[in-house]
Every structure is written in structure tokens, then in C-alpha cells.
Amino acid sequence: MAKCEVCGKSVLFGNKVSHSHRRSNKIFKPNVKKVNIQTEAGNKRVYVCTSCLRSGKVQRAAIKTA
């Protein structure tokens, strides 16, 4: 399972509760994307959740055009 490299967000487990209040297991998965980011050492391809991308915690790498 993918995990956010910035904030450490990963899967959570809980109960799915139906209208009749029956419970079954549920997995809550984070919205994780594989993106190129800028680091001090250069560009790096990592898994980052979309909330970190939107908040500006990471800077995307510039796209090279041919």
C-alpha cells in the first residue's frame, strides 16, 4: 500500500455502518499520487497525498519539453 512521503498518511481501518446499523470492515485509503518533486539533491519521484500537493508542502519538478 502506498504511503505519503511527506506527512506519512497511510490506510486507516474502521467500520462501514449500513442503514440497518449492520457493521462490516472498511479500509479508508488516502488519495496518493506518484509525482516528481524538487529536492536539494535534485528531482525525485515519490508518492505524495493530494492534500500535501494542494497545501504547498512540496514543490513539483519542472517538466522537460522536447
All heavy atoms as TSV, in Angstrom:
chain	resi	resn	atom	element	x	y	z
A	1	MET	N	N	0.835	-1.176	0.000
A	1	MET	CA	C	0.000	0.000	0.000
A	1	MET	C	C	0.882	1.243	0.000
A	1	MET	O	O	1.887	1.303	0.701
A	1	MET	CB	C	-0.837	-0.040	1.259
A	1	MET	CG	C	-2.242	0.506	1.254
A	1	MET	SD	S	-3.186	0.737	-0.212
A	1	MET	CE	C	-3.711	-0.882	-0.593
A	2	ALA	N	N	0.492	2.226	-0.773
A	2	ALA	CA	C	1.273	3.451	-0.881
A	2	ALA	C	C	1.077	4.317	0.370
A	2	ALA	O	O	0.031	4.291	0.998
A	2	ALA	CB	C	0.856	4.215	-2.118
A	3	LYS	N	N	2.114	5.074	0.674
A	3	LYS	CA	C	2.115	5.936	1.845
A	3	LYS	C	C	2.704	7.283	1.442
A	3	LYS	O	O	3.648	7.334	0.658
A	3	LYS	CB	C	2.964	5.281	2.927
A	3	LYS	CG	C	3.033	6.016	4.219
A	3	LYS	CD	C	3.858	5.225	5.201
A	3	LYS	CE	C	4.000	5.944	6.507
A	3	LYS	NZ	N	4.791	5.188	7.463
A	4	CYS	N	N	2.164	8.377	1.964
A	4	CYS	CA	C	2.657	9.708	1.635
A	4	CYS	C	C	4.055	9.885	2.234
A	4	CYS	O	O	4.265	9.647	3.421
A	4	CYS	CB	C	1.707	10.774	2.156
A	4	CYS	SG	S	2.244	12.449	1.800
A	5	GLU	N	N	5.006	10.320	1.394
A	5	GLU	CA	C	6.378	10.515	1.841
A	5	GLU	C	C	6.531	11.774	2.699
A	5	GLU	O	O	7.474	11.896	3.463
A	5	GLU	CB	C	7.317	10.617	0.640
A	5	GLU	CG	C	7.388	9.365	-0.204
A	5	GLU	CD	C	8.203	8.266	0.441
A	5	GLU	OE1	O	9.129	8.584	1.207
A	5	GLU	OE2	O	7.887	7.100	0.186
A	6	VAL	N	N	5.582	12.710	2.582
A	6	VAL	CA	C	5.707	13.990	3.282
A	6	VAL	C	C	5.089	13.922	4.668
A	6	VAL	O	O	5.741	14.192	5.678
A	6	VAL	CB	C	5.058	15.121	2.451
A	6	VAL	CG1	C	5.142	16.451	3.169
A	6	VAL	CG2	C	5.719	15.202	1.089
A	7	CYS	N	N	3.813	13.545	4.749
A	7	CYS	CA	C	3.112	13.579	6.032
A	7	CYS	C	C	2.951	12.203	6.661
A	7	CYS	O	O	2.540	12.096	7.818
A	7	CYS	CB	C	1.749	14.233	5.876
A	7	CYS	SG	S	0.604	13.331	4.818
A	8	GLY	N	N	3.239	11.115	5.917
A	8	GLY	CA	C	3.135	9.774	6.474
A	8	GLY	C	C	1.728	9.207	6.485
A	8	GLY	O	O	1.474	8.205	7.153
A	9	LYS	N	N	0.819	9.834	5.758
A	9	LYS	CA	C	-0.558	9.358	5.730
A	9	LYS	C	C	-0.617	7.992	5.044
A	9	LYS	O	O	-0.026	7.782	4.005
A	9	LYS	CB	C	-1.431	10.356	4.968
A	9	LYS	CG	C	-2.913	10.090	5.058
A	9	LYS	CD	C	-3.689	11.058	4.207
A	9	LYS	CE	C	-3.686	12.443	4.815
A	9	LYS	NZ	N	-4.586	13.341	4.071
A	10	SER	N	N	-1.320	7.031	5.675
A	10	SER	CA	C	-1.466	5.694	5.107
A	10	SER	C	C	-2.894	5.215	5.348
A	10	SER	O	O	-3.755	5.996	5.735
A	10	SER	CB	C	-0.444	4.744	5.728
A	10	SER	OG	O	-0.669	4.629	7.116
A	11	VAL	N	N	-3.147	3.940	5.126
A	11	VAL	CA	C	-4.503	3.417	5.235
A	11	VAL	C	C	-4.990	3.450	6.680
A	11	VAL	O	O	-4.198	3.334	7.628
A	11	VAL	CB	C	-4.610	1.982	4.688
A	11	VAL	CG1	C	-4.327	1.946	3.211
A	11	VAL	CG2	C	-3.710	1.044	5.432
A	12	LEU	N	N	-6.300	3.633	6.850
A	12	LEU	CA	C	-6.962	3.573	8.148
A	12	LEU	C	C	-8.048	2.516	8.081
A	12	LEU	O	O	-8.616	2.265	7.018
A	12	LEU	CB	C	-7.579	4.924	8.505
A	12	LEU	CG	C	-6.629	6.077	8.748
A	12	LEU	CD1	C	-7.399	7.371	8.916
A	12	LEU	CD2	C	-5.784	5.820	9.974
A	13	PHE	N	N	-8.358	1.898	9.207
A	13	PHE	CA	C	-9.370	0.860	9.266
A	13	PHE	C	C	-10.498	1.315	10.170
A	13	PHE	O	O	-10.284	1.999	11.162
A	13	PHE	CB	C	-8.777	-0.444	9.805
A	13	PHE	CG	C	-7.669	-0.978	8.957
A	13	PHE	CD1	C	-6.350	-0.717	9.273
A	13	PHE	CD2	C	-7.948	-1.720	7.835
A	13	PHE	CE1	C	-5.327	-1.205	8.496
A	13	PHE	CE2	C	-6.931	-2.223	7.045
A	13	PHE	CZ	C	-5.621	-1.959	7.377
A	14	GLY	N	N	-11.708	0.922	9.796
A	14	GLY	CA	C	-12.859	1.280	10.594
A	14	GLY	C	C	-14.036	0.393	10.240
A	14	GLY	O	O	-13.884	-0.674	9.652
A	15	ASN	N	N	-15.232	0.848	10.591
A	15	ASN	CA	C	-16.448	0.097	10.327
A	15	ASN	C	C	-17.319	0.843	9.335
A	15	ASN	O	O	-17.496	2.052	9.443
A	15	ASN	CB	C	-17.241	-0.118	11.612
A	15	ASN	CG	C	-16.582	-1.106	12.531
A	15	ASN	OD1	O	-16.033	-2.095	12.084
A	15	ASN	ND2	N	-16.617	-0.830	13.826
A	16	LYS	N	N	-17.856	0.089	8.371
A	16	LYS	CA	C	-18.868	0.622	7.470
A	16	LYS	C	C	-20.203	0.275	8.107
A	16	LYS	O	O	-20.481	-0.895	8.390
A	16	LYS	CB	C	-18.726	-0.014	6.091
A	16	LYS	CG	C	-19.752	0.437	5.080
A	16	LYS	CD	C	-19.440	-0.058	3.694
A	16	LYS	CE	C	-19.432	-1.566	3.651
A	16	LYS	NZ	N	-19.279	-2.108	2.298
A	17	VAL	N	N	-21.036	1.289	8.360
A	17	VAL	CA	C	-22.302	1.076	9.045
A	17	VAL	C	C	-23.432	1.313	8.064
A	17	VAL	O	O	-23.564	2.395	7.499
A	17	VAL	CB	C	-22.434	2.017	10.267
A	17	VAL	CG1	C	-23.733	1.763	10.998
A	17	VAL	CG2	C	-21.254	1.843	11.198
A	18	SER	N	N	-24.270	0.297	7.858
A	18	SER	CA	C	-25.376	0.410	6.915
A	18	SER	C	C	-26.559	1.124	7.567
A	18	SER	O	O	-26.529	1.475	8.747
A	18	SER	CB	C	-25.800	-0.973	6.441
A	18	SER	OG	O	-26.398	-1.675	7.509
A	19	HIS	N	N	-27.612	1.310	6.787
A	19	HIS	CA	C	-28.813	1.982	7.300
A	19	HIS	C	C	-29.448	1.168	8.428
A	19	HIS	O	O	-29.991	1.732	9.373
A	19	HIS	CB	C	-29.813	2.190	6.155
A	19	HIS	CG	C	-31.072	2.857	6.580
A	19	HIS	ND1	N	-31.114	4.184	6.943
A	19	HIS	CD2	C	-32.330	2.372	6.722
A	19	HIS	CE1	C	-32.359	4.488	7.288
A	19	HIS	NE2	N	-33.117	3.414	7.154
A	20	SER	N	N	-29.383	-0.160	8.339
A	20	SER	CA	C	-29.935	-1.023	9.385
A	20	SER	C	C	-28.958	-1.213	10.544
A	20	SER	O	O	-29.191	-2.014	11.427
A	20	SER	CB	C	-30.311	-2.383	8.798
A	20	SER	OG	O	-29.158	-3.032	8.315
A	21	HIS	N	N	-27.863	-0.480	10.519
A	21	HIS	CA	C	-26.834	-0.456	11.561
A	21	HIS	C	C	-26.020	-1.741	11.642
A	21	HIS	O	O	-25.436	-2.053	12.675
A	21	HIS	CB	C	-27.437	-0.113	12.926
A	21	HIS	CG	C	-26.513	0.728	13.771
A	21	HIS	ND1	N	-26.088	1.970	13.401
A	21	HIS	CD2	C	-25.922	0.466	14.949
A	21	HIS	CE1	C	-25.279	2.457	14.318
A	21	HIS	NE2	N	-25.164	1.557	15.278
A	22	ARG	N	N	-25.979	-2.499	10.550
A	22	ARG	CA	C	-25.067	-3.645	10.488
A	22	ARG	C	C	-23.673	-3.115	10.214
A	22	ARG	O	O	-23.509	-2.159	9.462
A	22	ARG	CB	C	-25.475	-4.592	9.363
A	22	ARG	CG	C	-26.675	-5.417	9.686
A	22	ARG	CD	C	-27.001	-6.321	8.528
A	22	ARG	NE	N	-27.739	-7.473	8.972
A	22	ARG	CZ	C	-27.189	-8.653	9.272
A	22	ARG	NH1	N	-25.888	-8.828	9.152
A	22	ARG	NH2	N	-27.933	-9.654	9.670
A	23	ARG	N	N	-22.669	-3.749	10.794
A	23	ARG	CA	C	-21.297	-3.257	10.649
A	23	ARG	C	C	-20.448	-4.262	9.892
A	23	ARG	O	O	-20.546	-5.466	10.104
A	23	ARG	CB	C	-20.686	-3.013	12.024
A	23	ARG	CG	C	-21.391	-1.895	12.748
A	23	ARG	CD	C	-20.732	-1.580	14.043
A	23	ARG	NE	N	-21.435	-0.473	14.660
A	23	ARG	CZ	C	-21.759	-0.433	15.925
A	23	ARG	NH1	N	-21.449	-1.426	16.719
A	23	ARG	NH2	N	-22.397	0.606	16.409
A	24	SER	N	N	-19.612	-3.742	9.003
A	24	SER	CA	C	-18.636	-4.562	8.293
A	24	SER	C	C	-17.337	-3.774	8.199
A	24	SER	O	O	-17.313	-2.557	8.382
A	24	SER	CB	C	-19.147	-4.948	6.904
A	24	SER	OG	O	-19.418	-3.796	6.152
A	25	ASN	N	N	-16.254	-4.458	7.916
A	25	ASN	CA	C	-14.940	-3.812	7.895
A	25	ASN	C	C	-14.804	-2.898	6.683
A	25	ASN	O	O	-15.321	-3.182	5.617
A	25	ASN	CB	C	-13.843	-4.865	7.865
A	25	ASN	CG	C	-13.817	-5.678	9.133
A	25	ASN	OD1	O	-14.189	-5.191	10.192
A	25	ASN	ND2	N	-13.392	-6.922	9.040
A	26	LYS	N	N	-14.091	-1.795	6.871
A	26	LYS	CA	C	-13.868	-0.829	5.806
A	26	LYS	C	C	-12.437	-0.340	5.876
A	26	LYS	O	O	-11.874	-0.181	6.951
A	26	LYS	CB	C	-14.821	0.357	5.946
A	26	LYS	CG	C	-14.523	1.507	5.033
A	26	LYS	CD	C	-15.768	2.051	4.401
A	26	LYS	CE	C	-15.476	3.287	3.587
A	26	LYS	NZ	N	-15.019	2.994	2.256
A	27	ILE	N	N	-11.845	-0.127	4.692
A	27	ILE	CA	C	-10.497	0.426	4.594
A	27	ILE	C	C	-10.611	1.821	3.991
A	27	ILE	O	O	-11.205	1.988	2.929
A	27	ILE	CB	C	-9.592	-0.461	3.716
A	27	ILE	CG1	C	-9.432	-1.845	4.341
A	27	ILE	CG2	C	-8.240	0.179	3.527
A	27	ILE	CD1	C	-8.668	-2.802	3.476
A	28	PHE	N	N	-10.066	2.819	4.664
A	28	PHE	CA	C	-10.028	4.187	4.172
A	28	PHE	C	C	-8.650	4.426	3.583
A	28	PHE	O	O	-7.656	4.463	4.308
A	28	PHE	CB	C	-10.297	5.186	5.298
A	28	PHE	CG	C	-11.654	5.042	5.911
A	28	PHE	CD1	C	-11.833	4.261	7.047
A	28	PHE	CD2	C	-12.743	5.666	5.352
A	28	PHE	CE1	C	-13.078	4.121	7.620
A	28	PHE	CE2	C	-13.988	5.533	5.913
A	28	PHE	CZ	C	-14.165	4.757	7.052
A	29	LYS	N	N	-8.568	4.570	2.256
A	29	LYS	CA	C	-7.288	4.745	1.584
A	29	LYS	C	C	-7.049	6.220	1.293
A	29	LYS	O	O	-7.964	6.930	0.887
A	29	LYS	CB	C	-7.270	3.965	0.271
A	29	LYS	CG	C	-7.384	2.474	0.451
A	29	LYS	CD	C	-7.378	1.773	-0.869
A	29	LYS	CE	C	-7.569	0.283	-0.696
A	29	LYS	NZ	N	-7.655	-0.404	-1.984
A	30	PRO	N	N	-5.813	6.719	1.469
A	30	PRO	CA	C	-5.517	8.112	1.140
A	30	PRO	C	C	-5.410	8.298	-0.367
A	30	PRO	O	O	-5.108	7.357	-1.105
A	30	PRO	CB	C	-4.174	8.370	1.815
A	30	PRO	CG	C	-3.532	7.036	1.839
A	30	PRO	CD	C	-4.640	6.038	2.024
A	31	ASN	N	N	-5.652	9.514	-0.826
A	31	ASN	CA	C	-5.544	9.851	-2.245
A	31	ASN	C	C	-4.080	10.184	-2.522
A	31	ASN	O	O	-3.642	11.316	-2.355
A	31	ASN	CB	C	-6.463	11.031	-2.571
A	31	ASN	CG	C	-6.603	11.246	-4.041
A	31	ASN	OD1	O	-6.082	10.489	-4.840
A	31	ASN	ND2	N	-7.291	12.306	-4.405
A	32	VAL	N	N	-3.314	9.170	-2.936
A	32	VAL	CA	C	-1.871	9.293	-3.102
A	32	VAL	C	C	-1.531	9.243	-4.582
A	32	VAL	O	O	-2.023	8.394	-5.317
A	32	VAL	CB	C	-1.148	8.160	-2.340
A	32	VAL	CG1	C	0.338	8.225	-2.552
A	32	VAL	CG2	C	-1.450	8.248	-0.867
A	33	LYS	N	N	-0.698	10.182	-5.035
A	33	LYS	CA	C	-0.260	10.260	-6.422
A	33	LYS	C	C	1.255	10.109	-6.480
A	33	LYS	O	O	1.965	10.521	-5.565
A	33	LYS	CB	C	-0.632	11.609	-7.055
A	33	LYS	CG	C	-2.086	11.969	-6.947
A	33	LYS	CD	C	-2.902	11.072	-7.815
A	33	LYS	CE	C	-4.363	11.490	-7.744
A	33	LYS	NZ	N	-5.222	10.510	-8.374
A	34	LYS	N	N	1.764	9.552	-7.575
A	34	LYS	CA	C	3.202	9.447	-7.789
A	34	LYS	C	C	3.627	10.643	-8.632
A	34	LYS	O	O	3.243	10.757	-9.797
A	34	LYS	CB	C	3.538	8.139	-8.498
A	34	LYS	CG	C	4.986	7.768	-8.450
A	34	LYS	CD	C	5.210	6.364	-8.945
A	34	LYS	CE	C	6.633	5.947	-8.645
A	34	LYS	NZ	N	6.892	4.581	-9.091
A	35	VAL	N	N	4.401	11.547	-8.041
A	35	VAL	CA	C	4.771	12.796	-8.714
A	35	VAL	C	C	6.271	13.027	-8.602
A	35	VAL	O	O	6.945	12.486	-7.722
A	35	VAL	CB	C	4.027	14.009	-8.111
A	35	VAL	CG1	C	2.548	13.918	-8.351
A	35	VAL	CG2	C	4.324	14.165	-6.653
A	36	ASN	N	N	6.779	13.849	-9.514
A	36	ASN	CA	C	8.166	14.310	-9.448
A	36	ASN	C	C	8.206	15.570	-8.605
A	36	ASN	O	O	7.465	16.517	-8.863
A	36	ASN	CB	C	8.702	14.610	-10.849
A	36	ASN	CG	C	8.937	13.362	-11.646
A	36	ASN	OD1	O	9.412	12.376	-11.114
A	36	ASN	ND2	N	8.603	13.405	-12.920
A	37	ILE	N	N	9.068	15.589	-7.583
A	37	ILE	CA	C	9.192	16.767	-6.731
A	37	ILE	C	C	10.630	17.257	-6.755
A	37	ILE	O	O	11.551	16.523	-7.109
A	37	ILE	CB	C	8.752	16.474	-5.277
A	37	ILE	CG1	C	9.645	15.405	-4.640
A	37	ILE	CG2	C	7.310	16.063	-5.222
A	37	ILE	CD1	C	9.433	15.261	-3.152
A	38	GLN	N	N	10.801	18.517	-6.373
A	38	GLN	CA	C	12.138	19.105	-6.278
A	38	GLN	C	C	12.671	18.902	-4.870
A	38	GLN	O	O	11.986	19.147	-3.885
A	38	GLN	CB	C	12.083	20.597	-6.572
A	38	GLN	CG	C	11.853	20.946	-8.011
A	38	GLN	CD	C	11.818	22.446	-8.225
A	38	GLN	OE1	O	11.669	23.219	-7.286
A	38	GLN	NE2	N	11.930	22.857	-9.474
A	39	THR	N	N	13.929	18.434	-4.779
A	39	THR	CA	C	14.623	18.312	-3.502
A	39	THR	C	C	15.981	18.997	-3.621
A	39	THR	O	O	16.349	19.470	-4.703
A	39	THR	CB	C	14.819	16.832	-3.116
A	39	THR	OG1	O	15.589	16.192	-4.133
A	39	THR	CG2	C	13.490	16.103	-2.970
A	40	GLU	N	N	16.715	19.045	-2.524
A	40	GLU	CA	C	18.047	19.658	-2.557
A	40	GLU	C	C	18.992	18.852	-3.453
A	40	GLU	O	O	19.877	19.387	-4.103
A	40	GLU	CB	C	18.635	19.751	-1.142
A	40	GLU	CG	C	17.886	20.667	-0.220
A	40	GLU	CD	C	16.696	19.993	0.424
A	40	GLU	OE1	O	16.676	18.740	0.508
A	40	GLU	OE2	O	15.762	20.700	0.814
A	41	ALA	N	N	18.808	17.535	-3.470
A	41	ALA	CA	C	19.678	16.672	-4.264
A	41	ALA	C	C	19.270	16.619	-5.732
A	41	ALA	O	O	20.003	16.083	-6.550
A	41	ALA	CB	C	19.661	15.266	-3.679
A	42	GLY	N	N	18.108	17.140	-6.059
A	42	GLY	CA	C	17.619	17.097	-7.435
A	42	GLY	C	C	16.172	16.646	-7.469
A	42	GLY	O	O	15.483	16.645	-6.452
A	43	ASN	N	N	15.707	16.249	-8.639
A	43	ASN	CA	C	14.339	15.794	-8.784
A	43	ASN	C	C	14.215	14.354	-8.307
A	43	ASN	O	O	15.113	13.544	-8.474
A	43	ASN	CB	C	13.883	15.903	-10.235
A	43	ASN	CG	C	13.813	17.336	-10.694
A	43	ASN	OD1	O	13.812	18.257	-9.890
A	43	ASN	ND2	N	13.768	17.539	-11.988
A	44	LYS	N	N	13.057	14.055	-7.710
A	44	LYS	CA	C	12.838	12.741	-7.134
A	44	LYS	C	C	11.390	12.346	-7.375
A	44	LYS	O	O	10.493	13.191	-7.291
A	44	LYS	CB	C	13.133	12.827	-5.634
A	44	LYS	CG	C	13.178	11.533	-4.905
A	44	LYS	CD	C	13.604	11.809	-3.475
A	44	LYS	CE	C	13.499	10.563	-2.634
A	44	LYS	NZ	N	13.812	10.836	-1.238
A	45	ARG	N	N	11.127	11.079	-7.683
A	45	ARG	CA	C	9.775	10.589	-7.921
A	45	ARG	C	C	9.297	9.858	-6.672
A	45	ARG	O	O	9.842	8.823	-6.302
A	45	ARG	CB	C	9.748	9.668	-9.126
A	45	ARG	CG	C	8.351	9.334	-9.547
A	45	ARG	CD	C	8.348	8.643	-10.885
A	45	ARG	NE	N	6.984	8.598	-11.355
A	45	ARG	CZ	C	6.584	8.979	-12.542
A	45	ARG	NH1	N	7.460	9.406	-13.415
A	45	ARG	NH2	N	5.325	8.913	-12.880
A	46	VAL	N	N	8.269	10.407	-6.012
A	46	VAL	CA	C	7.772	9.849	-4.751
A	46	VAL	C	C	6.248	9.856	-4.744
A	46	VAL	O	O	5.603	10.499	-5.572
A	46	VAL	CB	C	8.296	10.636	-3.527
A	46	VAL	CG1	C	9.783	10.516	-3.379
A	46	VAL	CG2	C	7.881	12.084	-3.602
A	47	TYR	N	N	5.678	9.143	-3.771
A	47	TYR	CA	C	4.236	9.150	-3.535
A	47	TYR	C	C	3.894	10.290	-2.587
A	47	TYR	O	O	4.472	10.395	-1.506
A	47	TYR	CB	C	3.780	7.834	-2.919
A	47	TYR	CG	C	3.785	6.671	-3.870
A	47	TYR	CD1	C	4.785	5.709	-3.815
A	47	TYR	CD2	C	2.787	6.531	-4.825
A	47	TYR	CE1	C	4.792	4.644	-4.680
A	47	TYR	CE2	C	2.790	5.458	-5.697
A	47	TYR	CZ	C	3.791	4.524	-5.623
A	47	TYR	OH	O	3.791	3.471	-6.490
A	48	VAL	N	N	2.951	11.160	-3.001
A	48	VAL	CA	C	2.537	12.305	-2.193
A	48	VAL	C	C	1.019	12.372	-2.208
A	48	VAL	O	O	0.399	12.206	-3.263
A	48	VAL	CB	C	3.137	13.619	-2.745
A	48	VAL	CG1	C	2.696	14.808	-1.914
A	48	VAL	CG2	C	4.644	13.554	-2.790
A	49	CYS	N	N	0.405	12.611	-1.048
A	49	CYS	CA	C	-1.048	12.725	-0.997
A	49	CYS	C	C	-1.467	14.085	-1.564
A	49	CYS	O	O	-0.699	15.046	-1.574
A	49	CYS	CB	C	-1.570	12.536	0.417
A	49	CYS	SG	S	-1.111	13.796	1.596
A	50	THR	N	N	-2.690	14.157	-2.048
A	50	THR	CA	C	-3.161	15.360	-2.718
A	50	THR	C	C	-3.320	16.533	-1.754
A	50	THR	O	O	-3.213	17.680	-2.168
A	50	THR	CB	C	-4.493	15.098	-3.429
A	50	THR	OG1	O	-5.424	14.555	-2.496
A	50	THR	CG2	C	-4.302	14.138	-4.577
A	51	SER	N	N	-3.546	16.270	-0.479
A	51	SER	CA	C	-3.641	17.376	0.473
A	51	SER	C	C	-2.292	18.060	0.661
A	51	SER	O	O	-2.224	19.278	0.841
A	51	SER	CB	C	-4.190	16.889	1.816
A	51	SER	OG	O	-3.365	15.891	2.346
A	52	CYS	N	N	-1.189	17.315	0.585
A	52	CYS	CA	C	0.149	17.918	0.652
A	52	CYS	C	C	0.453	18.698	-0.621
A	52	CYS	O	O	1.115	19.736	-0.572
A	52	CYS	CB	C	1.212	16.850	0.875
A	52	CYS	SG	S	1.203	16.146	2.524
A	53	LEU	N	N	-0.012	18.208	-1.769
A	53	LEU	CA	C	0.190	18.929	-3.027
A	53	LEU	C	C	-0.562	20.257	-3.029
A	53	LEU	O	O	-0.034	21.288	-3.430
A	53	LEU	CB	C	-0.256	18.078	-4.215
A	53	LEU	CG	C	0.637	16.911	-4.594
A	53	LEU	CD1	C	-0.042	16.063	-5.645
A	53	LEU	CD2	C	1.969	17.406	-5.089
A	54	ARG	N	N	-1.806	20.243	-2.577
A	54	ARG	CA	C	-2.630	21.457	-2.582
A	54	ARG	C	C	-2.144	22.491	-1.573
A	54	ARG	O	O	-2.227	23.692	-1.809
A	54	ARG	CB	C	-4.082	21.114	-2.273
A	54	ARG	CG	C	-4.821	20.462	-3.402
A	54	ARG	CD	C	-6.319	20.501	-3.182
A	54	ARG	NE	N	-6.694	20.167	-1.826
A	54	ARG	CZ	C	-7.123	18.979	-1.416
A	54	ARG	NH1	N	-7.209	17.991	-2.273
A	54	ARG	NH2	N	-7.454	18.775	-0.161
A	55	SER	N	N	-1.644	22.019	-0.420
A	55	SER	CA	C	-1.222	22.950	0.623
A	55	SER	C	C	0.123	23.590	0.338
A	55	SER	O	O	0.502	24.548	1.004
A	55	SER	CB	C	-1.168	22.240	1.973
A	55	SER	OG	O	-0.147	21.272	1.967
A	56	GLY	N	N	0.880	23.044	-0.634
A	56	GLY	CA	C	2.173	23.618	-0.980
A	56	GLY	C	C	3.317	23.101	-0.138
A	56	GLY	O	O	4.375	23.726	-0.081
A	57	LYS	N	N	3.142	21.961	0.522
A	57	LYS	CA	C	4.219	21.391	1.328
A	57	LYS	C	C	5.360	20.881	0.462
A	57	LYS	O	O	6.490	20.795	0.919
A	57	LYS	CB	C	3.692	20.247	2.192
A	57	LYS	CG	C	2.797	20.694	3.310
A	57	LYS	CD	C	2.390	19.524	4.160
A	57	LYS	CE	C	1.447	19.961	5.265
A	57	LYS	NZ	N	1.000	18.812	6.063
A	58	VAL	N	N	5.055	20.525	-0.797
A	58	VAL	CA	C	6.079	20.068	-1.738
A	58	VAL	C	C	5.981	20.899	-3.010
A	58	VAL	O	O	4.940	21.442	-3.336
A	58	VAL	CB	C	5.927	18.564	-2.085
A	58	VAL	CG1	C	6.197	17.707	-0.893
A	58	VAL	CG2	C	4.578	18.279	-2.664
A	59	GLN	N	N	7.100	20.998	-3.706
A	59	GLN	CA	C	7.168	21.733	-4.959
A	59	GLN	C	C	7.369	20.727	-6.078
A	59	GLN	O	O	8.319	19.950	-6.039
A	59	GLN	CB	C	8.317	22.734	-4.923
A	59	GLN	CG	C	8.438	23.606	-6.133
A	59	GLN	CD	C	7.266	24.564	-6.283
A	59	GLN	OE1	O	6.713	25.017	-5.302
A	59	GLN	NE2	N	6.892	24.857	-7.496
A	60	ARG	N	N	6.479	20.737	-7.071
A	60	ARG	CA	C	6.617	19.831	-8.203
A	60	ARG	C	C	7.816	20.232	-9.058
A	60	ARG	O	O	8.156	21.406	-9.166
A	60	ARG	CB	C	5.372	19.851	-9.071
A	60	ARG	CG	C	4.252	19.035	-8.501
A	60	ARG	CD	C	3.172	18.873	-9.525
A	60	ARG	NE	N	2.191	17.930	-9.026
A	60	ARG	CZ	C	1.371	17.262	-9.809
A	60	ARG	NH1	N	1.398	17.441	-11.093
A	60	ARG	NH2	N	0.512	16.427	-9.294
A	61	ALA	N	N	8.441	19.233	-9.660
A	61	ALA	CA	C	9.585	19.483	-10.525
A	61	ALA	C	C	9.103	20.041	-11.856
A	61	ALA	O	O	7.986	19.771	-12.290
A	61	ALA	CB	C	10.369	18.197	-10.744
A	62	ALA	N	N	9.955	20.821	-12.497
A	62	ALA	CA	C	9.630	21.396	-13.812
A	62	ALA	C	C	9.606	20.284	-14.850
A	62	ALA	O	O	10.433	19.374	-14.832
A	62	ALA	CB	C	10.648	22.454	-14.196
A	63	ILE	N	N	8.655	20.361	-15.759
A	63	ILE	CA	C	8.508	19.357	-16.811
A	63	ILE	C	C	9.408	19.736	-17.977
A	63	ILE	O	O	9.391	20.862	-18.458
A	63	ILE	CB	C	7.047	19.259	-17.273
A	63	ILE	CG1	C	6.161	18.854	-16.090
A	63	ILE	CG2	C	6.912	18.267	-18.391
A	63	ILE	CD1	C	4.688	18.934	-16.393
A	64	LYS	N	N	10.193	18.751	-18.423
A	64	LYS	CA	C	11.064	18.989	-19.583
A	64	LYS	C	C	10.263	18.792	-20.856
A	64	LYS	O	O	9.522	17.829	-20.995
A	64	LYS	CB	C	12.238	18.002	-19.585
A	64	LYS	CG	C	13.170	18.185	-18.438
A	64	LYS	CD	C	14.281	17.151	-18.506
A	64	LYS	CE	C	15.192	17.248	-17.302
A	64	LYS	NZ	N	16.220	16.202	-17.332
A	65	THR	N	N	10.391	19.719	-21.807
A	65	THR	CA	C	9.715	19.562	-23.090
A	65	THR	C	C	10.771	19.334	-24.156
A	65	THR	O	O	11.843	19.920	-24.144
A	65	THR	CB	C	8.903	20.829	-23.440
A	65	THR	OG1	O	9.767	21.958	-23.426
A	65	THR	CG2	C	7.779	21.024	-22.452
A	66	ALA	N	N	10.443	18.465	-25.089
A	66	ALA	CA	C	11.410	18.108	-26.127
A	66	ALA	C	C	11.326	19.021	-27.317
A	66	ALA	O	O	10.479	19.766	-27.553
A	66	ALA	CB	C	11.182	16.671	-26.576
